[in-house]
Amino acid sequence: MTQKYAVLTVSGQSNAVGYDESPVYEVGGYAPHPRLKQLGLYDEHNLTIIPLTYSPEDVQDMRAFSHPATPDKLGTKGIHLPLGHLLLEQLPADYQLLVIPVAYGGTYFGSEEHGLGTYDPEQMRDVRHSPKLRWGVQSSYYKMLRDRLEYALNLHPDNVYLGNVWNQGESDAANHTVQAQWEGFKKLVDDFVQYFDQHFPERIGATSYRDVWFNVESTHYWQELDSYQEILAHYRQLQPETYVAIPATTDTNQFAGTGATTDILTAHFGNNAYETVIAPRVYARMREAGVFAGLFECFKGKEAIYRRSEL
């Protein structure tokens, strides 16, 4: 029987990629686990199921970075693996978690510098390896998010969707394109919700896919900007039940960072903050939002019917 998956997507810009520059020790929330997988993106891994690591195969390739204390551990750390460990607590034993990352640092809706990309629907990615584009409903980024999620759900009729973890808005705030971000973001979410509510209505525990889209706050560096506060207000307005607040005291790359990814150390979460603060808060909000309520019950009923039909 084909493996069953609970699918999680993580999208946005740098704090969705995960720019945690601190040393990598594969223990605790950053330890690999046989039931934690990702949908591959690079080279022959594309569209194949591979182990989830502390630095997944994302649109932005972070393998050029490492900490001097752990030089053999390439890449930076994100939320994917720590959150994955927490989500396993909710999954039946016959399910694995499948993570789909779609994020790139510095990307924003209001950019006039970056285009929407050239999408390859067969490969389900942009024709370029690691393009910096702008977000929007016509962007290769969004098409990757939509198509790769659909691909994953179609791998098994009992596959389910846990939600999208979205962390974006910093660059729109910095470039004073707040209104463009709000308009583009609403169109993108509306398109996503309409598509999956129509085609995969029974794959979520909530009523609508809008109820499993989680908007996550960024670091205190960004929270101090009035323009970023406008974006956060829009997120709360759109769906307060799935808004994830992050304390301003959460560690950044100011602690144990190298400055290799960006000169502004406080712009990105660091010092294992994804494991200690952010993943637990996202997980708690997912539980409060009813992501897991009755999610697997309907499939248990289907399995009973299948077994009776085989007698």
Phi and psi in degrees as a GROMACS rama.xvg file:
@    title "Ramachandran Plot"
@    xaxis  label "Phi"
@    yaxis  label "Psi"
@TYPE xy
-62.671  142.101  THR-2
-62.0315  141.063  GLN-3
-98.3859  144.315  LYS-4
-130.81  143.603  TYR-5
-99.3036  125.883  ALA-6
-104.306  137.425  VAL-7
-127.429  133.426  LEU-8
-110.587  147.939  THR-9
-132.286  119.638  VAL-10
-142.157  162.977  SER-11
134.462  -133.664  GLY-12
-120.804  -145.68  GLN-13
-58.3483  -40.3266  SER-14
-76.4215  -8.28138  ASN-15
-86.6004  -37.4133  ALA-16
-58.993  -47.5117  VAL-17
96.7357  102.802  GLY-18
-107.197  22.5553  TYR-19
-64.1514  111.769  ASP-20
-90.8186  -1.62941  GLU-21
-66.1924  162.948  SER-22
-54.4699  146.187  PRO-23
-100.379  117.098  VAL-24
-125.029  118.071  TYR-25
-82.2342  67.3031  GLU-26
-132.588  166.116  VAL-27
57.5532  -130.072  GLY-28
-68.4929  -13.3338  GLY-29
-103.815  9.94443  TYR-30
-80.9856  139.272  ALA-31
-65.5645  157.794  PRO-32
-145.136  137.663  HIS-33
-62.4833  -18.5475  PRO-34
-99.9851  4.51947  ARG-35
-106.683  117.076  LEU-36
-126.634  166.932  LYS-37
-136.302  157.229  GLN-38
-88.1735  113.635  LEU-39
-63.1432  156.932  GLY-40
-129.474  -34.0844  LEU-41
-87.0702  133.071  TYR-42
48.6819  -127.496  ASP-43
-72.1436  -10.5643  GLU-44
-75.5896  -15.7693  HIS-45
-55.9419  128.264  ASN-46
63.6242  23.5001  LEU-47
-114.264  157.997  THR-48
-89.9735  119.327  ILE-49
-130.749  164.459  ILE-50
-60.2837  142.885  PRO-51
-80.6573  132.208  LEU-52
-118.25  174.712  THR-53
-63.0418  -22.4421  TYR-54
-130.647  87.6615  SER-55
-66.2717  169.313  PRO-56
-78.9339  91.3164  GLU-57
-103.698  171.317  ASP-58
-57.619  -43.2825  VAL-59
-86.4145  118.422  GLN-60
-82.9328  114.018  ASP-61
-99.9722  12.8192  MET-62
-69.8383  -10.6829  ARG-63
-75.5996  -10.602  ALA-64
-107.821  145.276  PHE-65
-159.725  160.638  SER-66
-93.4424  139.923  HIS-67
-55.0994  -27.6574  PRO-68
-74.7079  -24.3727  ALA-69
-135.718  65.4987  THR-70
-65.0631  -21.6892  PRO-71
-82.6692  -8.9462  ASP-72
-97.2567  95.9092  LYS-73
-82.4947  140.754  LEU-74
102.356  162.729  GLY-75
-100.522  170.264  THR-76
-103.404  144.402  LYS-77
-129.6  -164.756  GLY-78
-81.5146  -18.068  ILE-79
-56.0397  -55.2347  HIS-80
-71.677  -45.8969  LEU-81
-59.299  -41.7811  PRO-82
-67.558  -37.0059  LEU-83
-57.9593  -43.3511  GLY-84
-60.1667  -40.397  HIS-85
-68.3076  -40.819  LEU-86
-66.1749  -27.5934  LEU-87
-57.8964  -27.3671  LEU-88
-61.6682  -23.7827  GLU-89
-99.4258  -7.21427  GLN-90
-94.4755  137.79  LEU-91
-59.3005  157.925  PRO-92
-62.0494  -24.7139  ALA-93
-90.2361  7.38266  ASP-94
-109.672  145.476  TYR-95
-114.015  160.391  GLN-96
-94.1094  133.74  LEU-97
-120.631  116.915  LEU-98
-101.458  135.918  VAL-99
-120.099  106.771  ILE-100
-90.7445  135.017  PRO-101
-142.074  85.7777  VAL-102
-152.361  155.16  ALA-103
-153.079  134.293  TYR-104
-65.1161  141.286  GLY-105
76.8198  10.2708  GLY-106
-89.9803  143.304  THR-107
-154.194  162.312  TYR-108
-70.8298  -37.1079  PHE-109
-88.3165  9.48321  GLY-110
-66.1872  132.317  SER-111
-100.384  -9.90365  GLU-112
-84.3948  -35.5246  GLU-113
-109.143  141.027  HIS-114
-88.0283  -170.857  GLY-115
-91.9345  -10.0738  LEU-116
91.6245  174.747  GLY-117
-120.952  109.542  THR-118
-88.8255  137.322  TYR-119
-105.439  102.441  ASP-120
-66.686  -24.5036  PRO-121
-73.8408  -43.3803  GLU-122
-84.8698  -13.1196  GLN-123
56.8633  47.6782  MET-124
-162.961  168.229  ARG-125
-68.1285  154.988  ASP-126
-66.2898  -22.484  VAL-127
-88.4868  154.463  ARG-128
-65.522  -50.7172  HIS-129
-142.318  72.0155  SER-130
-83.9354  143.763  PRO-131
-96.2366  111.182  LYS-132
-122.247  -175.706  LEU-133
-107.957  151.718  ARG-134
-76.6859  149.926  TRP-135
167.307  165.002  GLY-136
-67.0693  -20.0778  VAL-137
-99.8969  3.27714  GLN-138
-75.3181  148.771  SER-139
-58.3999  -31.5534  SER-140
-60.1948  -50.2674  TYR-141
-65.3687  -40.6239  TYR-142
-63.6799  -35.8093  LYS-143
-62.15  -47.3767  MET-144
-57.8504  -49.5522  LEU-145
-65.896  -50.568  ARG-146
-72.1349  -38.0902  ASP-147
-69.3749  -34.8777  ARG-148
-65.8391  -45.7436  LEU-149
-60.0597  -42.9465  GLU-150
-57.4342  -45.8054  TYR-151
-66.7442  -41.504  ALA-152
-65.5284  -30.6998  LEU-153
-79.9796  -5.90213  ASN-154
-67.658  -24.9023  LEU-155
-156.485  138.158  HIS-156
-63.9998  -16.824  PRO-157
-101.01  5.79208  ASP-158
-65.6052  144.224  ASN-159
-126.493  163.614  VAL-160
-114.406  127.503  TYR-161
-91.9953  -26.8036  LEU-162
141.274  174.99  GLY-163
-113.482  128.16  ASN-164
-96.8665  112.836  VAL-165
-111.842  124.942  TRP-166
-133.99  101.748  ASN-167
-160.351  158.798  GLN-168
128.255  -16.9857  GLY-169
-60.1091  -46.2006  GLU-170
-72.9148  -31.2979  SER-171
-65.1886  -38.3036  ASP-172
-64.9381  -44.4974  ALA-173
-66.5686  -30.4605  ALA-174
-100.921  9.49679  ASN-175
57.0629  44.2084  HIS-176
-117.699  42.6937  THR-177
-61.3941  -43.9763  VAL-178
-66.3031  -40.3938  GLN-179
-63.329  -38.3438  ALA-180
-63.0694  -45.8217  GLN-181
-63.6955  -46.4743  TRP-182
-66.0785  -45.1653  GLU-183
-67.8588  -38.8702  GLY-184
-65.2808  -44.5193  PHE-185
-59.7455  -44.6569  LYS-186
-61.9286  -41.8106  LYS-187
-64.4755  -48.4528  LEU-188
-65.5078  -41.4878  VAL-189
-60.5629  -42.2094  ASP-190
-65.1148  -44.1288  ASP-191
-59.9142  -48.8689  PHE-192
-64.0904  -46.0996  VAL-193
-61.1293  -43.0902  GLN-194
-64.9382  -50.1725  TYR-195
-79.7164  -29.1359  PHE-196
-62.0016  -34.6878  ASP-197
-77.8502  -43.9183  GLN-198
-95.4356  -25.2656  HIS-199
-135.958  54.9379  PHE-200
-67.0742  -23.0495  PRO-201
-100.999  14.0446  GLU-202
-99.8611  7.53976  ARG-203
-127.437  157.155  ILE-204
-83.1771  -20.6607  GLY-205
-87.2686  179.208  ALA-206
-75.8811  -39.2511  THR-207
-138.876  158.073  SER-208
-66.2821  -18.8558  TYR-209
-64.2585  -28.1661  ARG-210
-79.8422  -3.60497  ASP-211
-123.123  22.4279  VAL-212
-102.886  112.753  TRP-213
-107.841  116.298  PHE-214
-93.2797  122.723  ASN-215
-112.815  134.549  VAL-216
-68.5717  156.811  GLU-217
-97.672  -165.106  SER-218
-75.0945  169.684  THR-219
-63.3315  -25.9896  HIS-220
-57.718  -43.8125  TYR-221
-80.3545  -35.2005  TRP-222
-62.7401  -21.1775  GLN-223
-78.4159  -9.78025  GLU-224
-86.7869  129.744  LEU-225
-60.0082  -37.7007  ASP-226
-65.3888  -35.3628  SER-227
-72.1455  -34.727  TYR-228
-62.1739  -33.1167  GLN-229
-62.4831  -43.1252  GLU-230
-64.9209  -42.1262  ILE-231
-63.5572  -36.834  LEU-232
-63.0471  -38.1692  ALA-233
-63.9151  -42.0537  HIS-234
-61.3827  -44.1306  TYR-235
-65.1046  -36.6929  ARG-236
-65.8572  -40.1387  GLN-237
-66.8152  -44.8119  LEU-238
-159.573  84.0871  GLN-239
-61.9717  -27.736  PRO-240
-70.37  -18.861  GLU-241
-115.145  16.841  THR-242
-85.6681  131.452  TYR-243
-114.181  108.611  VAL-244
-81.2829  138.827  ALA-245
-119.932  127.627  ILE-246
-58.1821  141.903  PRO-247
-64.9736  -16.6325  ALA-248
-84.53  -0.650259  THR-249
-63.1028  135.972  THR-250
-61.3714  146.098  ASP-251
-121.396  -171.745  THR-252
-70.2715  -1.02803  ASN-253
-62.0595  -23.8563  GLN-254
-109.794  113.406  PHE-255
70.1821  12.6657  ALA-256
-86.7085  167.735  GLY-257
-111.617  -18.6138  THR-258
79.1377  10.415  GLY-259
-71.6123  -35.0934  ALA-260
-80.9279  -35.5685  THR-261
-161.656  152.189  THR-262
-70.7111  -26.0118  ASP-263
-88.0267  93.3856  ILE-264
-63.7151  -30.6863  LEU-265
-82.1786  0.430767  THR-266
-78.7834  -14.8674  ALA-267
-134.085  145.49  HIS-268
-63.3527  142.891  PHE-269
-153.085  -172.838  GLY-270
55.2259  40.5199  ASN-271
66.8685  24.9912  ASN-272
-64.6156  -28.3892  ALA-273
-62.8441  -37.6546  TYR-274
-76.0017  -42.9241  GLU-275
-85.5069  -29.4616  THR-276
-124.498  -54.2365  VAL-277
-73.5292  -51.6083  ILE-278
-58.287  -45.6054  ALA-279
-59.5822  -36.4992  PRO-280
-71.9767  -39.3882  ARG-281
-64.9067  -44.3089  VAL-282
-59.6529  -44.4582  TYR-283
-62.1481  -41.5403  ALA-284
-66.7372  -37.3655  ARG-285
-61.807  -41.7041  MET-286
-66.0979  -43.5087  ARG-287
-63.4815  -33.131  GLU-288
-79.2699  -3.99312  ALA-289
82.1751  24.0622  GLY-290
-58.0301  -38.0871  VAL-291
-99.6421  -4.1761  PHE-292
-66.0707  108.766  ALA-293
68.226  12.1591  GLY-294
-60.8104  -39.1466  LEU-295
-101.748  -1.81838  PHE-296
-65.2423  -41.5585  GLU-297
-64.7357  -31.9517  CYS-298
-75.1587  -29.6605  PHE-299
-62.5265  -39.3239  LYS-300
-64.42  -40.7277  GLY-301
-63.5108  -41.1762  LYS-302
-63.0555  -37.6902  GLU-303
-64.2796  -40.3563  ALA-304
-63.3839  -43.4156  ILE-305
-60.4549  -42.6878  TYR-306
-65.1914  -40.7412  ARG-307
-65.3784  -36.2231  ARG-308
-69.403  -21.1796  SER-309
-86.5865  -10.4275  GLU-310
